[in-house]
Amino acid sequence: MEHEQKIDVKQALRVFDKITKNGEKTAEGWRYRGLTAETDFDGYTVFIRSQNVELTIFFHNKFTVNYSRALDLENFIELMNKIDRST
């Protein structure tokens, strides 16, 4: 649980916006710099995925994050940080 507390939902939503604006549209969603982003059918649920991590953001900024290893989550967070800092 301590690792999940490192997720900044506001940052993740900014990253989602950058992915959808700058990424390439694929069958899985928008792909950008190692992350894939998509929404459910009504747009209220947001998904951001890497190869080993899936972050799901629900209405009212509640979220779940699925990963197998803490290192995978750390790499995912670092990738989100890099995308968030980029212009």
C-alpha positions as CSV (number, residue, x, y, z in Angstrom):
1,M,0.0,0.0,0.0
2,E,2.8,2.4,0.7
3,H,3.9,2.4,-3.0
4,E,0.4,3.3,-4.1
5,Q,0.6,6.4,-2.0
6,K,3.3,7.7,-4.4
7,I,0.6,8.0,-7.2
8,D,-0.3,11.7,-7.7
9,V,-3.8,11.6,-9.4
10,K,-3.6,15.2,-10.6
11,Q,-0.2,14.5,-12.2
12,A,-1.5,11.3,-13.7
13,L,-4.4,13.2,-15.3
14,R,-1.9,15.8,-16.7
15,V,0.1,12.9,-18.1
16,F,-3.1,11.4,-19.6
17,D,-3.7,14.7,-21.4
18,K,-0.2,14.8,-22.8
19,I,-0.4,11.2,-24.0
20,T,-3.7,11.8,-25.8
21,K,-2.5,15.1,-27.3
22,N,1.0,14.0,-28.4
23,G,0.6,10.2,-28.7
24,E,-0.2,8.0,-31.6
25,K,-3.7,6.5,-31.7
26,T,-3.6,2.7,-31.7
27,A,-6.1,-0.1,-31.2
28,E,-5.2,-0.1,-27.5
29,G,-5.5,3.7,-27.0
30,W,-3.0,6.5,-27.4
31,R,0.6,5.5,-27.2
32,Y,3.4,7.9,-26.1
33,R,6.9,7.4,-24.7
34,G,6.2,3.9,-23.3
35,L,2.7,4.6,-21.9
36,T,-0.7,3.8,-23.3
37,A,-3.8,5.8,-22.3
38,E,-7.5,5.2,-22.9
39,T,-10.9,5.8,-21.3
40,D,-13.9,3.6,-20.8
41,F,-17.0,4.2,-23.0
42,D,-18.3,7.2,-21.1
43,G,-15.0,8.9,-20.3
44,Y,-15.3,8.7,-16.6
45,T,-12.7,6.1,-16.0
46,V,-9.1,6.7,-17.3
47,F,-6.5,4.0,-17.8
48,I,-2.7,4.6,-18.1
49,R,-0.6,1.5,-18.7
50,S,3.0,0.5,-19.2
51,Q,4.2,-2.9,-20.0
52,N,4.0,-4.0,-16.3
53,V,1.7,-1.5,-14.6
54,E,-1.9,-0.4,-15.0
55,L,-3.3,2.7,-13.3
56,T,-7.0,3.1,-13.3
57,I,-8.5,6.5,-12.2
58,F,-12.2,6.5,-11.4
59,F,-14.7,9.3,-10.8
60,H,-13.8,11.6,-7.9
61,N,-10.1,10.8,-8.3
62,K,-10.2,7.4,-6.7
63,F,-7.7,5.0,-8.2
64,T,-6.3,1.5,-8.3
65,V,-2.9,0.5,-9.5
66,N,-2.0,-3.1,-10.5
67,Y,1.6,-4.3,-10.6
68,S,3.7,-7.3,-9.7
69,R,6.9,-5.8,-8.5
70,A,7.6,-2.6,-6.6
71,L,10.4,-1.8,-9.2
72,D,7.8,-1.9,-12.0
73,L,5.7,0.7,-10.1
74,E,8.8,2.9,-9.4
75,N,9.7,2.8,-13.1
76,F,6.1,3.7,-14.1
77,I,6.1,6.7,-11.7
78,E,9.4,7.9,-13.0
79,L,8.1,7.7,-16.6
80,M,5.0,9.7,-15.6
81,N,7.3,12.2,-13.9
82,K,9.4,12.6,-17.1
83,I,6.3,13.0,-19.3
84,D,4.8,15.5,-16.8
85,R,8.0,17.6,-16.9
86,S,8.2,17.6,-20.7
87,T,6.8,20.3,-22.8
